[in-house]
Amino acid sequence: MKHIFKTSVLALAMAGSLASCNDFLTVDPVDKPVMETYYVTPEALRSSTSTLYGAKTWSNFHMNFQWKLDMINGDIFYTYDQEGQWFFGNYTPINQYINEGWKGLYNVILFSNSIIHDIVPICGGTITDADKTQALAEARAIRGYCYYLIAEIWHDAPIVENNSETISSGNFNLPRNTQASIYRFAMEDLDFAVENLQPTNSDNWRLDVRKARALRAKLAVTMASHSDYGYDRAALYSKAASDALFCIENTEALTSMDYATLFDVDTNNSPESILAIQCASLGYSFGNGRTTAWSRSDLLADEQWGGGKGPTISLQQMYDRNDARRQWVFMRNGDYYPNLCKADGGYTYKIVNRIDGQDTPIEDRNEMNAHIKKYIVGKNADTGGKSGTIQDAANNIYLMRLADVYLTYVEAVMGTNDATSDATAMKYFNMVRQRAKVTELNSVSYIELLKERRRELAFESQTWFDTQRLRYRSGDQAALDWVNNGHTTGWNRCAQYMNAVVIDPTNENKDDSYKIVDSTADYALYDHINLTASSFICPIPAAASSSSPSLSGAPVDYYGE
C-alpha cells in the first residue's frame, strides 16, 4: 500500500502556526499537493483514503498508547517510568502516553475530516459520484470507529466534525461532549458507511459493507451495555447480532485460519482481518514497533528495548494446558519457535538461556518466567527483510478481527441475560474454541465470555473495552473484581517471580525453583496492587486542557439536547 499523506489546504496553511494552540486539531503533513489539479482521477482519490489505514497516520496511537491498555487490565507486566504508571493505575493528565493517544486518534479524525469536507468537494476530472460516495463512506467509517475508541477511553471528549471550519473560526476552546452524544455521532457515521460502502473492495485491506457492519456491531453492543442512557437495549443488541452475523456468514470460516500465523507478516490482510493498521518497513512509525518493544532480548529483534515486559500471572492462568493459542500468545519454558532465529535452527525459550558450554547467560528471567510472543516476528533475517530495524516491522496491527466478531455475536445474542445456550451463538463461540483445541461448551455465562475474549484477544488492547462494557452492565465493583483479581483467577496486579530456592545452572530452568510474589515481605511494591474506579476513565491530557480550558468544564450534548 502506498503511504501518501495529505490534508486540507487550510489545515496545511495553518498547521505550523496553530500547532502550539491546539495540536490535536492540526497535523504536520508529509506532502502538499495542489489539490485542485491532483484530485482528478479515481486513483488520486483512493490514494487519499489509503492514508486512513496507514501506520503513519495512526502512529501516535499505536506506537505510544494502544498497548498501554493491556497493562492497566493486568495482561502485561511492566513497571518502568511513565509506561509503568499504567500497570499501577496511577497515570495522571501529564502522562505523556495519554497525550499521545489523544493526539493519535484526533489525528486520524483529522485525516477523515479532510477527505469528507475538503478533498471530496473539490474532486473533478474522471472521479464519479460513486467514487466520491465510496471515499466518504470509508472516511466516515474510520471516523466513527475512532470516536467509539475515544468514548471508551475518555468517555466525554470534543467532537470535531470539520477541522478546517474549526481552524477558520479561530475558536480552539472546545468543550467536552457527552459520551452519549459521541456514541450517537459515531453511529451516524457507521450507519452512513454501511448504507454506502460496496459489498467488496478491490483492495482487501479496505473497508467494505461487511467490515463496516462488524464495526457497527461493536458500537451497538457497547451502547446496549448501558442501563442508564435510556437506550432501547433490546433493539441495539438485535442490531449488533444482525451485523455480526452478516459479517460471519459472508467471511471465510474462522476455523480455516491458523491462529499461530495470524500475527506474522505473511498473513497480513487475511480473511481474519476486519480492520487493521497497515504496516510497512519504511522507517520509524511506518511499521509495527511491537517486535522491538516486546522482544525479550536481542536474540529476537535487530533493535530491542522491551525485555522487562511479559504476561501477568493472571493471564498465564487463563489458559488450559491444551490451549493451542497459548504458545503463540506468550512464551514459556521449553516452547519452540521455528520462525525465530532461523539461522540457528529456531528458538527455544528458556527461563535462563546460556551460551552453550559456558556460564554466561544471554537471556535471563527479567523478573518473570514468561515473555510475549504475539506480534513478535523476529529479525530481518527471519522475515526476508520485513521486520525492519527501527521499530518498523511490516506485520499489521489488528483493530478488529474475525474472532472478535464471533464473540461479539455471542454477547449480542446474550443481551441483558447472564448466560446463553442459544444454538447459533454457541456454534460460533465453540468455533473459537475449536481452533484453540479446547473443550466445547453447551452454554456460556457473561463472565466466561469475557474470559474467552481475554484468551483469544490478549495483547490486542481489547480487554480495556471489555472491562468498560462489564462496568456499564454490572457496575464499578464488578469491573474492579475483573481488573484486580480476574474474577477468582487472581494475581492480576501481581506478576513478579522471585527465587524460592538457590538458583544455579542445574535448576534455573525449573518452574519450582521460583515462586510468585505473594506477601508484603516479598517485594512489597508489586504485591496485590489494587486499582480504583478512577482508573476506568483516562484524564484529558494536560497539554489539551491547558490550551482549551473548556475541556475541564462539564460535558455538553453535541446535539444540544
VEXDREN-2710 file (C-alpha; in Angstrom, 1 decimal):
% VEXDREN-2710
k/r/px/py/pz
1/MET/0.0/0.0/0.0
2/LYS/1.3/3.4/-0.9
3/HIS/1.8/5.7/2.1
4/ILE/0.7/9.1/0.8
5/PHE/-0.4/11.6/3.4
6/LYS/-2.5/14.7/2.6
7/THR/-4.7/17.1/4.4
8/SER/-6.7/20.2/3.6
9/VAL/-5.3/23.4/2.1
10/LEU/-6.5/25.4/5.0
11/ALA/-5.1/23.0/7.6
12/LEU/-1.8/22.8/5.6
13/ALA/-1.5/26.6/5.6
14/MET/-2.2/27.0/9.3
15/ALA/-0.8/23.8/10.8
16/GLY/2.5/25.3/11.7
17/SER/1.2/28.4/13.3
18/LEU/-1.7/26.7/15.2
19/ALA/0.1/23.6/16.5
20/SER/1.0/25.4/19.6
21/CYS/-2.6/26.5/20.2
22/ASN/-4.2/23.0/19.9
23/ASP/-2.1/20.4/18.2
24/PHE/-4.9/17.8/18.2
25/LEU/-6.7/19.9/15.7
26/THR/-3.8/20.1/13.2
27/VAL/-1.1/17.9/11.8
28/ASP/2.2/18.3/10.0
29/PRO/1.7/16.9/6.5
30/VAL/4.1/14.8/4.6
31/ASP/3.4/16.5/1.3
32/LYS/1.5/19.4/0.0
33/PRO/-0.2/18.8/-3.4
34/VAL/-2.2/21.4/-5.2
35/MET/-5.5/19.7/-4.6
36/GLU/-7.5/21.2/-7.4
37/THR/-5.1/19.7/-10.0
38/TYR/-4.4/16.5/-8.1
39/TYR/-7.8/15.1/-7.3
40/VAL/-9.0/14.5/-10.9
41/THR/-8.7/10.7/-11.1
42/PRO/-10.2/7.9/-9.0
43/GLU/-6.6/6.7/-8.3
44/ALA/-5.7/10.0/-6.7
45/LEU/-8.8/9.9/-4.5
46/ARG/-8.0/6.4/-3.4
47/SER/-4.5/7.4/-2.6
48/SER/-6.0/9.9/-0.1
49/THR/-8.3/7.4/1.5
50/SER/-5.4/4.9/1.8
51/THR/-3.9/7.2/4.5
52/LEU/-6.8/6.3/6.8
53/TYR/-5.4/2.8/7.2
54/GLY/-1.6/3.6/7.2
55/ALA/0.6/3.1/10.3
56/LYS/2.0/6.6/9.8
57/THR/-1.5/8.2/10.3
58/TRP/-2.1/6.0/13.4
59/SER/1.4/6.2/14.7
60/ASN/0.9/8.3/17.9
61/PHE/-1.9/5.9/18.9
62/HIS/-0.4/2.5/18.1
63/MET/3.3/3.3/18.9
64/ASN/2.8/5.2/22.2
65/PHE/-0.6/4.4/23.6
66/GLN/-2.6/1.5/22.4
67/TRP/-0.8/-1.4/24.2
68/LYS/-0.7/0.5/27.5
69/LEU/-4.4/-0.6/27.8
70/ASP/-3.1/-4.1/28.1
71/MET/-1.1/-3.0/31.1
72/ILE/-3.9/-1.4/33.1
73/ASN/-6.1/-4.5/32.5
74/GLY/-3.5/-6.7/34.1
75/ASP/-2.3/-8.5/30.9
76/ILE/1.1/-7.0/30.5
77/PHE/3.5/-6.7/33.5
78/TYR/5.8/-3.6/33.1
79/THR/6.6/-1.1/35.8
80/TYR/9.2/1.4/34.3
81/ASP/8.7/5.1/34.3
82/GLN/5.5/6.7/32.8
83/GLU/4.7/3.4/30.9
84/GLY/4.7/1.6/34.2
85/GLN/2.1/4.0/35.6
86/TRP/-0.4/2.1/33.6
87/PHE/0.3/-1.1/35.4
88/PHE/-0.1/0.6/38.8
89/GLY/-3.2/2.5/37.6
90/ASN/-1.7/5.8/38.8
91/TYR/-1.4/7.7/35.5
92/THR/-2.3/11.4/35.5
93/PRO/-3.1/14.2/32.9
94/ILE/0.6/14.8/32.5
95/ASN/1.4/11.2/31.5
96/GLN/2.9/11.6/28.0
97/TYR/1.3/8.5/26.7
98/ILE/-2.2/9.7/27.4
99/ASN/-1.4/12.8/25.4
100/GLU/0.0/10.6/22.5
101/GLY/-3.2/8.5/22.5
102/TRP/-5.4/11.6/22.4
103/LYS/-3.4/13.3/19.6
104/GLY/-3.2/10.0/17.7
105/LEU/-6.9/9.4/17.5
106/TYR/-7.7/13.0/16.7
107/ASN/-5.0/12.9/14.0
108/VAL/-6.9/10.0/12.3
109/ILE/-10.1/12.0/12.7
110/LEU/-8.4/15.0/11.1
111/PHE/-7.5/12.9/8.0
112/SER/-11.0/11.6/7.9
113/ASN/-12.5/15.1/8.1
114/SER/-10.1/16.4/5.4
115/ILE/-11.4/13.7/3.0
116/ILE/-15.1/14.4/4.0
117/HIS/-15.1/18.2/3.9
118/ASP/-12.0/19.3/1.9
119/ILE/-11.0/16.7/-0.6
120/VAL/-14.2/15.2/-1.9
121/PRO/-15.9/18.6/-2.6
122/ILE/-13.1/19.6/-5.0
123/CYS/-12.8/16.4/-6.9
124/GLY/-13.2/16.6/-10.6
125/GLY/-11.9/15.1/-13.8
126/THR/-12.9/11.5/-14.1
127/ILE/-13.9/11.0/-10.5
128/THR/-17.6/9.9/-10.4
129/ASP/-20.2/10.4/-7.8
130/ALA/-19.8/6.7/-6.9
131/ASP/-16.1/7.2/-6.3
132/LYS/-16.9/10.2/-4.0
133/THR/-19.5/8.2/-2.1
134/GLN/-17.1/5.4/-1.5
135/ALA/-14.4/7.8/-0.2
136/LEU/-17.0/9.5/2.1
137/ALA/-18.1/6.1/3.4
138/GLU/-14.6/4.9/4.2
139/ALA/-13.7/8.2/5.9
140/ARG/-16.9/8.2/7.9
141/ALA/-16.4/4.6/9.0
142/ILE/-12.9/5.3/10.2
143/ARG/-14.0/8.5/11.9
144/GLY/-16.9/6.7/13.6
145/TYR/-14.7/3.9/14.9
146/CYS/-12.2/6.5/16.3
147/TYR/-15.0/8.2/18.2
148/TYR/-16.0/4.8/19.6
149/LEU/-12.5/4.4/20.9
150/ILE/-12.5/7.9/22.3
151/ALA/-15.8/7.4/24.1
152/GLU/-14.5/4.2/25.8
153/ILE/-11.1/5.7/26.8
154/TRP/-12.1/9.3/27.8
155/HIS/-15.9/9.0/27.9
156/ASP/-16.5/12.7/27.4
157/ALA/-14.4/14.4/24.8
158/PRO/-14.8/17.0/22.0
159/ILE/-16.5/16.1/18.7
160/VAL/-14.6/17.7/15.9
161/GLU/-16.7/17.4/12.8
162/ASN/-14.8/19.7/10.5
163/ASN/-11.2/20.7/11.3
164/SER/-11.0/23.4/8.6
165/GLU/-14.1/25.1/9.8
166/THR/-12.9/25.0/13.4
167/ILE/-9.5/26.4/12.4
168/SER/-11.1/29.1/10.3
169/SER/-13.4/30.2/13.2
170/GLY/-10.4/30.7/15.4
171/ASN/-12.3/29.0/18.3
172/PHE/-10.0/26.4/19.8
173/ASN/-11.5/26.4/23.3
174/LEU/-13.6/23.4/22.7
175/PRO/-15.9/21.8/25.3
176/ARG/-16.2/18.1/26.1
177/ASN/-19.2/16.4/24.6
178/THR/-21.0/13.7/26.5
179/GLN/-20.3/10.1/25.9
180/ALA/-23.8/9.5/24.8
181/SER/-23.6/12.2/22.1
182/ILE/-20.2/10.7/20.9
183/TYR/-22.0/7.3/20.6
184/ARG/-24.7/9.0/18.5
185/PHE/-22.2/10.7/16.3
186/ALA/-20.2/7.5/15.8
187/MET/-23.4/5.5/15.0
188/GLU/-24.4/8.1/12.4
189/ASP/-21.1/7.7/10.7
190/LEU/-21.2/3.9/10.7
191/ASP/-24.8/3.9/9.5
192/PHE/-23.7/6.0/6.6
193/ALA/-20.8/3.7/5.9
194/VAL/-23.0/0.6/6.0
195/GLU/-25.5/2.1/3.6
196/ASN/-22.9/3.3/1.1
197/LEU/-19.9/1.1/1.0
198/GLN/-19.5/-1.5/-1.7
199/PRO/-20.1/-5.2/-0.9
200/THR/-16.4/-5.9/-1.7
201/ASN/-13.3/-3.9/-2.3
202/SER/-10.5/-4.5/-4.8
203/ASP/-8.0/-3.7/-2.0
204/ASN/-8.6/-6.4/0.6
205/TRP/-7.3/-4.1/3.4
206/ARG/-10.0/-1.5/2.8
207/LEU/-13.4/-1.4/4.4
208/ASP/-16.5/-2.8/2.7
209/VAL/-20.0/-3.2/3.9
210/ARG/-19.3/-6.5/5.6
211/LYS/-16.5/-5.0/7.7
212/ALA/-18.4/-1.8/8.4
213/ARG/-21.2/-3.9/9.9
214/ALA/-18.7/-5.6/12.1
215/LEU/-17.5/-2.3/13.4
216/ARG/-21.1/-1.1/13.9
217/ALA/-21.9/-4.3/15.8
218/LYS/-19.2/-3.5/18.4
219/LEU/-20.5/0.0/18.8
220/ALA/-24.1/-1.2/19.2
221/VAL/-23.2/-3.9/21.7
222/THR/-21.3/-1.3/23.7
223/MET/-24.2/1.2/23.7
224/ALA/-26.6/-1.7/24.7
225/SER/-24.4/-2.4/27.7
226/HIS/-25.5/0.9/29.3
227/SER/-28.5/0.7/31.6
228/ASP/-28.6/4.4/32.4
229/TYR/-28.8/6.2/29.0
230/GLY/-32.4/5.4/28.1
231/TYR/-31.4/3.2/25.2
232/ASP/-33.7/0.6/23.7
233/ARG/-31.2/-2.1/24.7
234/ALA/-33.0/-4.9/23.0
235/ALA/-33.0/-3.1/19.7
236/LEU/-29.3/-2.3/20.0
237/TYR/-28.4/-5.9/20.9
238/SER/-30.6/-7.1/17.9
239/LYS/-28.7/-4.7/15.6
240/ALA/-25.4/-5.9/16.9
241/ALA/-26.4/-9.5/16.4
242/SER/-27.6/-8.9/12.9
243/ASP/-24.5/-7.0/11.9
244/ALA/-22.1/-9.5/13.4
245/LEU/-23.9/-12.5/11.8
246/PHE/-23.8/-10.8/8.4
247/CYS/-20.1/-10.4/8.7
248/ILE/-19.6/-14.0/9.9
249/GLU/-21.8/-15.5/7.1
250/ASN/-20.0/-13.6/4.4
251/THR/-16.5/-14.4/5.5
252/GLU/-14.4/-17.5/5.3
253/ALA/-14.9/-19.7/8.4
254/LEU/-12.7/-18.9/11.4
255/THR/-11.6/-22.5/11.7
256/SER/-9.9/-22.4/8.3
257/MET/-7.3/-20.0/9.6
258/ASP/-4.3/-20.9/11.8
259/TYR/-4.0/-18.9/15.0
260/ALA/-0.3/-19.5/15.1
261/THR/0.3/-17.4/11.9
262/LEU/-2.3/-14.6/12.4
263/PHE/0.3/-12.2/13.6
264/ASP/3.0/-12.8/11.1
265/VAL/4.0/-10.5/8.1
266/ASP/2.9/-13.1/5.5
267/THR/-0.7/-13.3/6.8
268/ASN/-1.4/-9.6/6.6
269/ASN/-5.0/-8.9/5.4
270/SER/-6.2/-12.5/5.6
271/PRO/-9.9/-13.1/5.9
272/GLU/-9.4/-12.9/9.7
273/SER/-8.6/-9.1/9.3
274/ILE/-11.6/-6.9/9.7
275/LEU/-9.8/-3.6/10.2
276/ALA/-6.0/-3.4/10.7
277/ILE/-3.4/-0.7/10.8
278/GLN/-1.3/-1.3/7.6
279/CYS/2.3/-1.5/8.5
280/ALA/5.5/-1.4/6.3
281/SER/9.2/-1.4/6.9
282/LEU/9.7/2.1/5.6
283/GLY/11.1/3.7/8.8
284/TYR/10.1/4.7/12.3
285/SER/6.3/5.0/12.8
286/PHE/5.5/3.4/9.4
287/GLY/5.6/-0.1/10.9
288/ASN/4.7/-2.3/13.9
289/GLY/7.0/-1.5/16.8
290/ARG/6.0/-4.4/19.0
291/THR/8.9/-6.7/18.0
292/THR/11.2/-4.0/19.3
293/ALA/9.1/-3.1/22.3
294/TRP/8.2/-6.6/23.5
295/SER/11.0/-8.9/22.5
296/ARG/12.8/-10.4/25.4
297/SER/16.3/-9.9/24.1
298/ASP/18.3/-9.0/21.0
299/LEU/18.2/-12.7/20.0
300/LEU/14.7/-11.9/18.7
301/ALA/15.0/-8.4/17.4
302/ASP/17.5/-6.3/15.5
303/GLU/16.8/-3.5/17.9
304/GLN/15.4/-4.3/21.3
305/TRP/14.4/-2.5/24.5
306/GLY/11.5/-4.4/25.9
307/GLY/12.9/-7.2/27.9
308/GLY/11.1/-6.3/31.1
309/LYS/7.6/-6.9/29.6
310/GLY/5.7/-10.1/30.0
311/PRO/2.3/-11.7/30.6
312/THR/1.0/-11.4/34.1
313/ILE/0.4/-14.4/36.2
314/SER/-3.3/-13.9/35.9
315/LEU/-3.2/-14.0/32.1
316/GLN/-1.0/-17.1/32.2
317/GLN/-3.5/-18.9/34.4
318/MET/-6.3/-18.2/32.0
319/TYR/-5.2/-20.9/29.5
320/ASP/-6.0/-24.6/29.7
321/ARG/-2.9/-26.8/29.4
322/ASN/-4.0/-27.9/25.9
323/ASP/-5.0/-24.4/24.6
324/ALA/-3.3/-24.2/21.2
325/ARG/-3.3/-20.4/21.4
326/ARG/-1.2/-20.1/24.5
327/GLN/2.3/-20.7/22.8
328/TRP/1.5/-18.0/20.3
329/VAL/0.4/-15.5/22.9
330/PHE/3.3/-15.9/25.3
331/MET/6.5/-18.0/25.6
332/ARG/7.1/-20.3/28.5
333/ASN/10.0/-22.7/29.3
334/GLY/10.6/-25.2/26.6
335/ASP/8.4/-23.6/23.9
336/TYR/10.0/-23.9/20.4
337/TYR/9.6/-21.4/17.6
338/PRO/10.9/-22.4/14.1
339/ASN/10.1/-19.0/12.7
340/LEU/12.5/-17.2/15.1
341/CYS/16.3/-17.4/14.9
342/LYS/16.0/-19.4/11.7
343/ALA/19.7/-19.4/11.1
344/ASP/20.3/-21.2/14.3
345/GLY/17.6/-23.8/13.7
346/GLY/14.8/-21.9/15.6
347/TYR/14.4/-20.6/19.1
348/THR/13.7/-22.4/22.3
349/TYR/12.5/-20.3/25.2
350/LYS/14.3/-20.9/28.5
351/ILE/13.9/-19.1/31.7
352/VAL/17.6/-18.6/31.6
353/ASN/19.3/-19.1/28.3
354/ARG/23.1/-19.6/28.3
355/ILE/25.7/-19.8/25.6
356/ASP/26.2/-23.5/25.0
357/GLY/29.0/-24.8/27.2
358/GLN/29.5/-21.5/29.0
359/ASP/28.3/-19.9/32.2
360/THR/27.4/-16.6/30.6
361/PRO/23.6/-16.0/30.5
362/ILE/22.4/-14.4/27.2
363/GLU/18.8/-14.2/28.4
364/ASP/17.6/-14.2/32.0
365/ARG/14.2/-14.2/33.6
366/ASN/13.8/-10.4/33.9
367/GLU/11.5/-10.8/36.9
368/MET/9.3/-13.3/35.1
369/ASN/9.2/-16.8/33.7
370/ALA/7.4/-15.9/30.5
371/HIS/7.5/-13.3/27.7
372/ILE/5.2/-12.1/25.0
373/LYS/5.1/-13.9/21.6
374/LYS/2.1/-12.3/19.8
375/TYR/3.3/-9.8/17.1
376/ILE/6.9/-10.8/17.6
377/VAL/8.2/-11.9/14.2
378/GLY/12.0/-12.0/14.7
379/LYS/14.8/-10.2/12.9
380/ASN/15.0/-9.1/9.3
381/ALA/16.9/-12.3/8.6
382/ASP/13.8/-14.3/9.8
383/THR/11.3/-12.3/7.7
384/GLY/13.0/-11.7/4.4
385/GLY/13.8/-8.1/5.3
386/LYS/10.2/-7.3/6.5
387/SER/10.9/-6.8/10.2
388/GLY/12.8/-3.6/9.9
389/THR/15.5/-2.3/12.3
390/ILE/13.9/0.9/13.7
391/GLN/10.5/-0.3/15.1
392/ASP/9.0/-0.8/11.7
393/ALA/8.1/-4.4/11.3
394/ALA/5.7/-5.0/8.5
395/ASN/3.1/-7.2/10.3
396/ASN/-0.2/-5.3/10.6
397/ILE/-1.8/-4.3/13.9
398/TYR/-5.4/-5.5/14.3
399/LEU/-8.0/-3.1/15.3
400/MET/-10.7/-5.7/14.9
401/ARG/-10.5/-9.3/13.6
402/LEU/-13.0/-12.1/12.8
403/ALA/-12.7/-13.9/16.2
404/ASP/-13.8/-10.7/17.9
405/VAL/-16.9/-10.6/15.6
406/TYR/-17.8/-14.2/16.5
407/LEU/-17.6/-13.3/20.2
408/THR/-19.5/-10.0/19.7
409/TYR/-22.3/-12.0/18.2
410/VAL/-22.5/-14.2/21.3
411/GLU/-22.6/-11.2/23.5
412/ALA/-25.3/-9.6/21.4
413/VAL/-27.4/-12.8/21.5
414/MET/-27.0/-13.0/25.3
415/GLY/-28.2/-9.4/25.6
416/THR/-29.1/-8.4/29.2
417/ASN/-29.1/-12.1/30.3
418/ASP/-26.3/-13.6/32.4
419/ALA/-25.8/-16.5/30.1
420/THR/-26.8/-18.1/26.8
421/SER/-27.2/-21.5/25.4
422/ASP/-28.6/-20.3/22.0
423/ALA/-27.6/-22.8/19.4
424/THR/-26.2/-20.4/16.8
425/ALA/-24.4/-18.4/19.4
426/MET/-22.8/-21.5/20.8
427/LYS/-21.9/-22.7/17.3
428/TYR/-19.7/-19.6/16.8
429/PHE/-18.5/-19.5/20.4
430/ASN/-17.3/-23.1/20.0
431/MET/-15.7/-22.4/16.7
432/VAL/-13.3/-20.0/18.5
433/ARG/-12.6/-22.8/21.0
434/GLN/-12.3/-25.5/18.2
435/ARG/-9.5/-23.5/16.7
436/ALA/-7.9/-23.4/20.1
437/LYS/-8.4/-27.2/20.5
438/VAL/-10.1/-26.8/23.9
439/THR/-13.4/-28.4/25.1
440/GLU/-16.6/-27.1/23.6
441/LEU/-19.4/-25.9/25.8
442/ASN/-23.2/-26.1/25.8
443/SER/-23.7/-22.7/27.4
444/VAL/-21.6/-19.7/28.4
445/SER/-22.0/-17.0/31.1
446/TYR/-21.2/-13.4/30.5
447/ILE/-18.0/-13.6/32.7
448/GLU/-16.9/-16.8/30.9
449/LEU/-17.4/-15.0/27.6
450/LEU/-15.1/-12.2/28.8
451/LYS/-12.5/-14.8/29.8
452/GLU/-12.7/-16.3/26.4
453/ARG/-12.3/-12.9/24.8
454/ARG/-9.3/-12.3/27.1
455/ARG/-7.6/-15.6/26.0
456/GLU/-8.4/-15.0/22.3
457/LEU/-7.5/-11.3/22.1
458/ALA/-4.7/-11.0/24.7
459/PHE/-2.2/-8.2/23.8
460/GLU/-4.6/-6.8/21.2
461/SER/-5.8/-4.0/23.5
462/GLN/-9.4/-5.3/23.7
463/THR/-9.7/-6.1/27.3
464/TRP/-10.0/-2.5/28.3
465/PHE/-13.1/-2.2/26.2
466/ASP/-14.5/-5.4/27.6
467/THR/-13.9/-4.1/31.1
468/GLN/-15.9/-0.9/30.2
469/ARG/-18.9/-2.9/29.0
470/LEU/-18.8/-5.0/32.2
471/ARG/-18.7/-1.8/34.2
472/TYR/-21.7/-0.3/32.3
473/ARG/-23.6/-3.6/32.6
474/SER/-22.8/-4.6/36.2
475/GLY/-21.2/-1.6/38.0
476/ASP/-17.8/-0.5/39.2
477/GLN/-17.3/-3.3/41.7
478/ALA/-17.7/-6.0/39.1
479/ALA/-15.2/-4.2/36.9
480/LEU/-12.8/-3.8/39.8
481/ASP/-13.1/-7.5/40.6
482/TRP/-12.2/-8.2/37.0
483/VAL/-9.1/-6.0/36.8
484/ASN/-7.8/-6.6/40.4
485/ASN/-8.2/-10.4/40.7
486/GLY/-9.6/-11.6/37.4
487/HIS/-12.8/-12.9/38.9
488/THR/-11.0/-15.6/41.0
489/THR/-8.1/-16.2/38.7
490/GLY/-6.1/-14.0/41.0
491/TRP/-2.8/-12.2/40.5
492/ASN/-3.9/-9.6/38.1
493/ARG/-1.8/-6.9/39.6
494/CYS/1.0/-9.1/40.9
495/ALA/3.2/-10.6/38.3
496/GLN/6.7/-11.0/39.6
497/TYR/8.5/-14.2/40.2
498/MET/11.3/-14.4/42.8
499/ASN/13.7/-17.1/43.7
500/ALA/12.3/-19.8/46.0
501/VAL/15.5/-22.0/46.2
502/VAL/19.1/-21.4/45.4
503/ILE/19.4/-20.8/41.7
504/ASP/22.2/-22.4/39.7
505/PRO/22.6/-23.8/36.2
506/THR/21.1/-27.1/37.3
507/ASN/17.8/-25.7/38.4
508/GLU/17.5/-22.3/36.8
509/ASN/15.0/-23.7/34.2
510/LYS/12.8/-25.5/36.6
511/ASP/9.5/-23.8/37.4
512/ASP/9.6/-25.0/41.0
513/SER/12.8/-23.0/41.5
514/TYR/10.7/-19.8/41.6
515/LYS/7.7/-18.6/43.4
516/ILE/5.2/-15.8/42.8
517/VAL/5.4/-12.7/44.9
518/ASP/2.7/-13.3/47.5
519/SER/3.3/-11.3/50.6
520/THR/4.4/-7.9/51.6
521/ALA/7.7/-9.4/52.7
522/ASP/8.4/-10.2/49.1
523/TYR/8.9/-7.0/47.1
524/ALA/6.0/-5.1/48.6
525/LEU/5.9/-2.8/45.6
526/TYR/4.5/-5.5/43.4
527/ASP/2.2/-7.2/45.9
528/HIS/-1.5/-7.1/45.2
529/ILE/-1.8/-3.7/43.6
530/ASN/-5.5/-2.6/43.5
531/LEU/-7.0/-0.2/41.0
532/THR/-9.8/2.1/41.9
533/ALA/-12.8/3.2/39.8
534/SER/-11.0/6.4/38.8
535/SER/-8.7/4.3/36.6
536/PHE/-11.6/3.4/34.3
537/ILE/-11.6/6.8/32.7
538/CYS/-8.4/8.4/31.3
539/PRO/-8.0/12.0/32.2
540/ILE/-7.9/14.7/29.5
541/PRO/-4.3/15.3/28.7
542/ALA/-2.9/18.4/30.4
543/ALA/-1.5/19.7/27.1
544/ALA/-5.0/19.8/25.7
545/SER/-6.8/21.2/28.7
546/SER/-4.3/24.0/29.1
547/SER/-5.0/25.3/25.6
548/SER/-8.7/24.6/25.8
549/PRO/-9.9/25.4/29.3
550/SER/-13.4/24.4/28.4
551/LEU/-12.3/20.8/28.4
552/SER/-12.2/21.0/32.2
553/GLY/-15.8/22.0/32.4
554/ALA/-19.0/19.9/32.4
555/PRO/-19.6/18.0/29.2
556/VAL/-22.3/19.2/26.9
557/ASP/-24.5/17.3/24.4
558/TYR/-23.2/17.8/20.9
559/TYR/-26.8/17.9/19.6
560/GLY/-28.0/20.5/22.1
561/GLU/-30.4/18.1/23.7
END
